Amino acid sequence: MSRLYRPQDDYDNWWALGSIVEFNDPYGERLRGRIVRTSSNPTYFHVEVRGRRYEVDLHEDNMEMVWGDDD
């Protein structure tokens, strides 16, 4: 029997390349983008938003996963 797969239940997908996240930009605006680079530091990411790349810290920039089809 099939069942609905929920990506948020698969912890291997959290904070991975291609994941959609929201974070606070340097001016406090909330942005949504896609992880395009990860680091050996598990809290440091590059996130692309509308063609611009941001260096994002998981904690300092209040980064959160976004689940669903919308970018």
C-alpha positions as CSV (number, residue, x, y, z in Angstrom):
1,M,0.0,0.0,0.0
2,S,1.3,3.4,-0.9
3,R,1.6,6.4,1.5
4,L,2.3,10.1,1.1
5,Y,6.0,10.9,1.3
6,R,6.7,14.0,3.4
7,P,10.2,15.5,2.8
8,Q,10.3,17.0,6.2
9,D,10.2,13.5,7.7
10,D,13.5,12.6,5.9
11,Y,16.2,14.4,7.9
12,D,18.8,13.6,5.2
13,N,17.0,16.3,3.0
14,W,17.3,19.0,5.6
15,W,19.9,21.7,4.7
16,A,21.0,19.9,1.5
17,L,21.9,21.4,-1.9
18,G,18.7,22.4,-3.6
19,S,16.7,22.8,-0.4
20,I,14.4,25.8,-0.2
21,V,15.0,28.0,2.8
22,E,13.9,31.4,4.3
23,F,16.3,33.7,6.1
24,N,16.8,37.3,7.2
25,D,19.0,39.4,4.9
26,P,21.5,42.0,6.2
27,Y,18.6,44.6,6.4
28,G,16.2,42.3,8.2
29,E,14.0,41.5,5.2
30,R,12.8,37.9,5.1
31,L,14.0,36.2,1.9
32,R,13.3,32.8,0.3
33,G,15.9,31.0,-1.8
34,R,17.7,27.7,-2.7
35,I,20.8,26.4,-1.1
36,V,23.5,26.3,-3.8
37,R,26.6,25.6,-1.6
38,T,27.3,24.0,1.7
39,S,30.4,24.1,3.9
40,S,32.3,21.9,6.3
41,N,30.9,24.3,8.9
42,P,27.4,22.8,9.3
43,T,25.7,26.2,9.9
44,Y,27.1,28.0,6.9
45,F,25.4,28.1,3.5
46,H,25.3,30.0,0.2
47,V,21.7,30.7,-0.8
48,E,20.6,32.0,-4.2
49,V,17.6,34.4,-4.3
50,R,16.5,35.8,-7.6
51,G,20.0,35.5,-9.1
52,R,21.8,36.9,-6.1
53,R,23.9,34.8,-3.8
54,Y,23.9,35.3,0.0
55,E,26.2,33.9,2.7
56,V,23.8,32.7,5.3
57,D,24.4,31.4,8.9
58,L,21.7,29.0,10.1
59,H,21.4,30.6,13.5
60,E,22.5,34.2,13.1
61,D,20.2,34.7,10.0
62,N,17.3,32.7,11.5
63,M,17.3,30.2,8.5
64,E,14.3,27.9,8.3
65,M,13.4,25.0,5.9
66,V,10.5,25.6,3.5
67,W,8.4,22.6,2.6
68,G,6.3,22.5,-0.5
69,D,6.4,23.1,-4.2
70,D,6.6,26.9,-4.2
71,D,10.0,28.7,-4.4
